Amino acid sequence: MKRMSYFLFVLGVMMLAYGLFLLPKSFAGVHVNIGVNLPVFRFAAPPEVVVIPGTYAYTVPDADVDIVFYRDYWYRPYGGRWYRSKGYNGPWGFVAVNRVPSVLLNLPPNYRHVHAGYERIPYGHFRKSWRGWERDRYWDRHDRHEERREERREARREHAQRDMRDHRDDRGRPHDGGGRFR
């Protein structure tokens, strides 16, 4: 009876050891993927980015796919779903829509094309600076400066046009400022 109990005890320990150490390793390579596969898109070199106006999200202007960087993650919408990665080349993992930042859900439909006039930022500079830009609200100031510059340009244009009108007679001929018309 003692031998049988001892035998069952040793057998149980061996099965436990097999289950804990050997069995999981044999299934480590199993991967089940259900749903839409995200098409592979790879950058040959780190991409330049452009800020999306009014946000602290960045897009890659030269990519043929939607890809956006926001707060330390890259996001790709595809097929009505969102995917997220720590790197611009993936690997991409599905992220539930309630976990996608609202700023990304509210991007204008043409966000990839609204960056005209915004500078392209080399990846290395972007990677080092994006946190500081967000913390210091850099793009808020940058946008205001751009607006002020544009307002000054517009005021100069209006002033030049007014000047031109003031130096012409009723028929549109140039006036020399001395009371005579040329």
C-alpha positions as CSV (number, residue, x, y, z in Angstrom):
1,M,0.0,0.0,0.0
2,K,2.9,2.3,0.8
3,R,4.5,1.5,-2.5
4,M,1.3,2.3,-4.4
5,S,0.9,5.6,-2.6
6,Y,4.6,6.5,-3.2
7,F,4.2,5.5,-6.9
8,L,1.1,7.6,-7.4
9,F,2.8,10.5,-5.6
10,V,5.9,10.3,-7.9
11,L,3.6,9.9,-11.0
12,G,1.6,13.0,-9.9
13,V,4.8,15.1,-9.4
14,M,6.0,14.0,-12.9
15,M,2.7,14.9,-14.5
16,L,2.7,18.2,-12.8
17,A,6.3,19.0,-13.9
18,Y,5.4,17.9,-17.4
19,G,2.4,20.2,-17.4
20,L,4.2,23.2,-15.9
21,F,7.5,23.0,-17.8
22,L,7.2,21.0,-21.0
23,L,3.6,21.4,-22.2
24,P,3.5,25.2,-22.4
25,K,6.7,25.3,-24.5
26,S,5.2,23.0,-27.1
27,F,2.3,25.4,-27.6
28,A,4.4,28.6,-27.6
29,G,4.4,28.9,-31.4
30,V,0.6,28.7,-31.8
31,H,-1.0,32.0,-33.0
32,V,-4.6,32.5,-33.9
33,N,-5.5,35.6,-35.9
34,I,-9.2,36.3,-36.4
35,G,-10.5,39.3,-38.3
36,V,-9.1,41.7,-40.9
37,N,-5.3,41.7,-41.4
38,L,-3.7,45.1,-41.6
39,P,-1.8,45.4,-44.9
40,V,1.9,45.6,-44.3
41,F,3.5,49.0,-45.0
42,R,7.1,49.6,-44.3
43,F,9.2,52.7,-44.4
44,A,12.6,52.3,-45.9
45,A,13.9,55.1,-43.7
46,P,12.5,56.9,-40.6
47,P,9.7,59.2,-42.0
48,E,9.4,62.9,-41.9
49,V,6.3,64.1,-40.1
50,V,4.1,67.2,-40.3
51,V,1.9,68.5,-37.4
52,I,-1.8,68.3,-38.1
53,P,-3.0,71.9,-37.5
54,G,-4.9,72.5,-34.3
55,T,-3.6,69.2,-32.7
56,Y,-0.5,67.7,-31.3
57,A,-0.9,64.7,-33.7
58,Y,1.5,64.2,-36.6
59,T,1.1,62.6,-40.0
60,V,3.5,61.2,-42.5
61,P,3.0,63.3,-45.6
62,D,4.7,60.9,-48.0
63,A,2.9,57.7,-46.9
64,D,0.3,56.0,-49.1
65,V,-1.6,54.9,-45.9
66,D,-3.1,56.7,-43.0
67,I,-0.6,56.8,-40.2
68,V,-0.6,59.2,-37.3
69,F,1.6,59.7,-34.3
70,Y,0.1,60.9,-31.1
71,R,1.6,60.8,-27.6
72,D,4.2,58.1,-28.0
73,Y,2.1,55.8,-30.3
74,W,1.6,55.4,-34.0
75,Y,-2.0,54.8,-35.1
76,R,-3.4,53.3,-38.3
77,P,-7.1,53.3,-39.1
78,Y,-8.0,50.5,-41.5
79,G,-11.2,48.8,-42.4
80,G,-13.2,50.6,-39.7
81,R,-10.8,49.5,-37.0
82,W,-7.8,51.1,-35.4
83,Y,-4.3,49.7,-34.9
84,R,-1.5,51.0,-32.6
85,S,2.2,50.5,-32.4
86,K,5.2,51.9,-30.6
87,G,7.2,52.0,-33.8
88,Y,6.3,53.5,-37.2
89,N,6.9,50.1,-38.9
90,G,4.9,48.1,-36.4
91,P,4.2,45.6,-35.1
92,W,0.6,46.7,-35.1
93,G,-2.0,45.6,-32.6
94,F,-5.7,46.1,-32.7
95,V,-7.0,48.8,-30.3
96,A,-10.7,49.2,-29.4
97,V,-12.2,52.4,-30.6
98,N,-12.9,53.5,-27.0
99,R,-9.1,53.4,-26.4
100,V,-8.3,55.6,-29.4
101,P,-7.7,59.2,-28.3
102,S,-10.6,61.5,-29.2
103,V,-8.3,63.9,-31.1
104,L,-7.6,61.1,-33.6
105,L,-11.3,60.2,-33.9
106,N,-12.1,63.9,-34.7
107,L,-9.4,64.6,-37.3
108,P,-10.7,66.3,-40.4
109,P,-11.2,63.8,-43.3
110,N,-8.5,65.6,-45.4
111,Y,-6.0,65.7,-42.5
112,R,-3.2,64.2,-44.7
113,H,-3.5,67.2,-47.1
114,V,-4.0,70.2,-44.7
115,H,-0.3,70.6,-43.9
116,A,0.6,72.9,-46.8
117,G,2.9,75.6,-45.4
118,Y,3.9,73.5,-42.4
119,E,7.4,72.4,-42.2
120,R,8.4,68.8,-42.6
121,I,10.1,67.6,-39.5
122,P,13.0,65.0,-39.8
123,Y,12.3,62.0,-37.7
124,G,15.3,62.3,-35.4
125,H,14.4,65.9,-34.5
126,F,10.8,65.0,-34.0
127,R,11.6,62.0,-31.8
128,K,13.7,64.2,-29.5
129,S,11.3,67.1,-29.4
130,W,7.6,66.1,-29.5
131,R,7.2,65.8,-25.8
132,G,8.6,69.3,-25.2
133,W,6.5,70.8,-28.0
134,E,3.4,69.4,-26.4
135,R,4.4,70.4,-22.9
136,D,5.3,73.9,-23.9
137,R,2.3,74.2,-26.3
138,Y,4.8,75.1,-29.1
139,W,2.3,74.6,-32.0
140,D,-0.2,76.9,-30.3
141,R,2.3,79.7,-30.4
142,H,3.5,78.7,-33.9
143,D,0.0,78.9,-35.3
144,R,-0.6,82.3,-33.7
145,H,2.7,83.6,-35.2
146,E,1.7,82.3,-38.6
147,E,-1.7,83.9,-38.3
148,R,-0.1,87.2,-37.3
149,R,2.4,87.0,-40.2
150,E,-0.4,86.4,-42.6
151,E,-2.4,89.3,-41.1
152,R,0.6,91.6,-41.6
153,R,1.1,90.4,-45.2
154,E,-2.5,91.0,-45.9
155,A,-2.3,94.5,-44.3
156,R,0.8,95.3,-46.5
157,R,-1.1,94.1,-49.6
158,E,-4.1,96.3,-48.8
159,H,-1.8,99.3,-48.1
160,A,0.1,98.8,-51.4
161,Q,-3.2,98.5,-53.3
162,R,-4.5,101.7,-51.5
163,D,-1.2,103.4,-52.4
164,M,-1.6,102.5,-56.0
165,R,-5.2,103.8,-56.1
166,D,-4.1,107.1,-54.5
167,H,-1.5,107.6,-57.2
168,R,-3.9,107.3,-60.2
169,D,-6.4,109.7,-61.6
170,D,-10.0,108.9,-62.3
171,R,-9.1,107.2,-65.5
172,G,-6.5,104.9,-63.8
173,R,-3.5,106.9,-65.2
174,P,-0.4,107.0,-62.8
175,H,-0.1,110.3,-60.8
176,D,3.4,111.6,-60.1
177,G,2.5,113.1,-56.7
178,G,3.2,116.7,-57.9
179,G,-0.2,117.4,-59.2
180,R,0.5,116.3,-62.7
181,F,-0.5,113.2,-64.5
182,R,1.9,111.3,-66.7
